[in-house]
């Protein structure tokens, strides 16, 4: 595909690489493909807010495009692959031996990365576990031919951007997306930037995106002098942006230097918490609402004067998991457990973070408990799988870890990757087939790589 989706978004090559031109055009304009009623979609996921539904055998029936990056083995297509439905009908425990056997056969050709929010049945097979920043560094350094990423779509995209020539990234379930990433569509971000340009504010604004964003958003920031950050290095990224300013714009040519403000995408809470930790007042951090109706001089729900006075313009997005933690949860746990330490992820609301004893990325939260003395108790405000894993690990050291919200906060998109999906992806690799490959288009990959490299340099 030469336009539309292919130019803007990373895509799973095994499912899109063989699509006909007419199918590609249909996807680019988000028009439903009519299919017989007895045929089920084999993949459904969101790319930058565009819902994509594909029938696998419908796409693989077409001849491969010229210049396809697929290997001769994978060119045989998923029509010959082990049927995923046959895996999904089997119990989790029956996958353990098969996953272990496939890993042994693949050896050093394959590396398996697992994000902290993955379920236990999957993450125990990972060669490396970590947060998105740690795993992105590993993806940039590994020499393995295949990177099987047990995370979500934007993480697999970043691994493909940072990977070496010839490496292939696999996401076991294409439905593993991120609601936060979907809250900033590339067309909305471009419209925001155009509005800032029309108001004369873009010249001294640096676009900075959280890792939880599509490759298209990362490329947007990289092309305009910005960078990517994670929750581990958000403050360092803010400092970098304020110190350097914006060197130029691909649309209007060179700009003067001067990082007066940051446009932070797509998580308002991380941006607000980071800015506040640097001494930026709340009234100097305006929220840009991409869905706000433009009324007179109002842009993104804000006046020009409000935007001009802001040091940080926060995109109106959030994490569905961390948004659930409330200030009342902190009050309740302190009342129930006097002396408890409350530690939370900076994707939580500002009001929750203000009541907490410490903030940190997933890696930092683990480190806080690691360094605490025996007998200390923690309430942790982050995803439930990591909290439960921490509770089991540190119980042997006499440390008690509980969740801040006892109803449990599950990342449902991370949970989509099951042992069955992992076994399916690995056993196809053993047979020489690559399924669910994530591949970012070259034009997007270049500038996304620039933004990610800046992130790694800042850290």
SULMO-V382219 format. One line per field, one symbol per residue. ss: DSSP state (H for helix, E for strand, - for the rest). phi: phi as a letter, one per 20 degrees, with the letter a starting at -180 (. if undefined). burial: 1 if it has 16 or more other C-alpha atoms within 10 Angstrom, else 0. A space follows every 10 residues. Layout:
# SULMO-V382219
ss = ???
phi = ???
burial = ???
This chain:
# SULMO-V382219
ss = ----HHHH-- EEHHHH---- HHHHHHHH-- ---------- --EEEEE--E EEEE-HHHHH ---------- ---HHH-HHH ---HHHHH-- -HHHHHHHHH HHHHHHHHHE EEEEE----H HHH----EEE -HHHHHHHHH H----EEEEE --HHHHHHHH HH-----EEE --------HH HH---HHHHH HHHHHHHH-- -HHHEEEEEE ----HHHHHH HHH---EEE- ---HHHHHHH HHHH---EE- --EE------ EEEEE--HHH HHHHHHH--- -HHHEEEE-- --------E- -E-HHHHH-- -EEEE----- -HHH--HHHH HHHHHH---- EEEE-----H HHHHH--EE- -HHHHHHHHH H-----EEEE E--HHHHHHH HHHHH----E EEE------- ---HHH--HH HHHHHHHHHH ------EEE- -HHHHHHHHH HHHHHHHH-
phi = .dblgfedcf bfffedgdff ffffffffdl efefcgfedd febbbddlne edccegffef ffffffnfef fgffffnffe fgffgfffed fgffegffff fffffflffc cddcfgeffg fdffeffccr efffffffff dfdffddede bcgfffgfff fefegnfcdc dgcfffdbff gfecefffff ffffffffem dffdddecdf gfbffffffg fffdnebdcd ffcffffffg fffdmdfrcf dcngcffqef bdedcddfff fffffffene fffdcededf efffclefcm ncefffffee ecdefebaef fffffcgfff fffffecgnf edccffffgg ffffefebda fgfffffffg effgnfdcdd ebffffffff fffeffemdd ccefdfende effffffdgf fffgfffffg endddlfdce fgffggfffg ffffgffff
burial = 1000111111 1111111111 0011101100 0000000000 0000111110 0111111111 0001000011 0001111100 1000001000 0000100110 0110010001 1111111111 0110100111 1110111111 0011111111 1111111111 1111001111 1111111111 1111110010 0110110010 1111111111 1111111111 1111111111 1111101101 1100111100 0000000111 1111111111 1111100001 0001111111 0000000011 1101011101 1111111111 1100111011 0011000001 1111111111 0110110111 1111110010 0000001111 1111111101 1001000011 1111100111 1111111111 1111111110 0111111111 1001111111 111111010
